[in-house]
Amino acid sequence: MVKGHQLSLEGSWAVETLAVGGELVGPLDGGKPLTLDVDGDQVSGSSGLNRFMGSMSEEKVFSTLATTRMAGPEALMAQEAVFLAHLESADSIEVSDSGRFLLADGLIVLTLVPAS
């Protein structure tokens, strides 16, 4: 495991923004909040319509994630696909006082803030 990934994400996080079409935008209204929970090397959370689970990975931040398969409005299903793809493509984490940034190939794909 890449050192620091686990420790820098331990806890519960809410997605503040995600990259869509090259821009960071807030999650869509109408679905459940996008969340990420990290407990040791296990991860889980809500992708807006479904739940996901997985583990930390050596090559990327996360392993392939398993999800439930409930359908919903097309816009929320598209957002969910983008969110899960960002999680699976993240290869590094930046840490700031205000939150965490997941990066893929040096670009921010998700910003996370502590869940309230």
LINURSUL-V52988 format. One record per residue. RES is the residue in three letters. PSI is psi in degrees with one decimal (none if undefined). NEAR is the number of other ideal C-beta (glycine too) atoms within 12 Angstrom. Layout:
# LINURSUL-V52988
RES|PSI|NEAR / RES|PSI|NEAR
This chain:
# LINURSUL-V52988
MET|140.4|19 / VAL|125.8|20 / LYS|139.3|11 / GLY|-26.7|16 / HIS|-53.1|31 / GLN|-50.8|23 / LEU|-36.5|17 / SER|-11.2|25 / LEU|-0.2|36 / GLU|129.5|22 / GLY|-163.9|23 / SER|133.7|22 / TRP|148.2|33 / ALA|142.8|27 / VAL|122.1|41 / GLU|-44.5|28 / THR|156.7|27 / LEU|149.5|39 / ALA|125.0|29 / VAL|119.3|22 / GLY|32.9|9 / GLY|-0.5|10 / GLU|147.4|13 / LEU|121.3|21 / VAL|157.9|21 / GLY|158.8|19 / PRO|150.5|31 / LEU|150.4|27 / ASP|155.4|14 / GLY|-20.4|16 / GLY|-179.7|26 / LYS|155.3|25 / PRO|146.6|28 / LEU|121.0|38 / THR|161.1|31 / LEU|124.3|44 / ASP|128.7|25 / VAL|124.1|32 / ASP|100.3|19 / GLY|-124.8|16 / ASP|8.9|22 / GLN|139.8|22 / VAL|150.5|40 / SER|173.3|26 / GLY|-169.9|37 / SER|132.8|32 / SER|21.7|42 / GLY|-49.6|35 / LEU|-33.3|30 / ASN|170.2|28 / ARG|151.7|24 / PHE|159.7|34 / MET|155.6|25 / GLY|-154.8|28 / SER|169.0|25 / MET|155.6|30 / SER|156.4|24 / GLU|-42.5|15 / GLU|-41.8|16 / LYS|-177.9|29 / VAL|-40.4|38 / PHE|154.9|41 / SER|179.0|22 / THR|135.9|18 / LEU|140.9|32 / ALA|143.3|21 / THR|157.0|26 / THR|171.6|20 / ARG|49.9|13 / MET|141.2|18 / ALA|165.9|13 / GLY|-164.6|21 / PRO|144.1|16 / GLU|-41.5|14 / ALA|-41.2|18 / LEU|-35.1|26 / MET|-38.2|23 / ALA|-42.9|21 / GLN|-42.9|34 / GLU|-43.5|37 / ALA|-41.7|24 / VAL|-46.7|31 / PHE|-49.8|42 / LEU|-38.0|36 / ALA|-39.6|26 / HIS|-43.8|36 / LEU|-45.9|46 / GLU|-22.1|29 / SER|-13.0|28 / ALA|129.7|41 / ASP|-1.6|23 / SER|167.0|28 / ILE|136.4|34 / GLU|140.2|26 / VAL|131.9|20 / SER|172.3|15 / ASP|-30.3|8 / SER|-17.3|12 / GLY|-156.3|25 / ARG|149.0|36 / PHE|124.5|31 / LEU|130.6|41 / LEU|148.2|25 / ALA|123.0|25 / ASP|39.4|14 / GLY|-3.2|13 / LEU|139.4|20 / ILE|125.1|27 / VAL|-24.0|37 / LEU|142.1|44 / THR|132.7|31 / LEU|139.4|41 / VAL|154.6|25 / PRO|135.2|22 / ALA|141.3|20 / SER|none|10
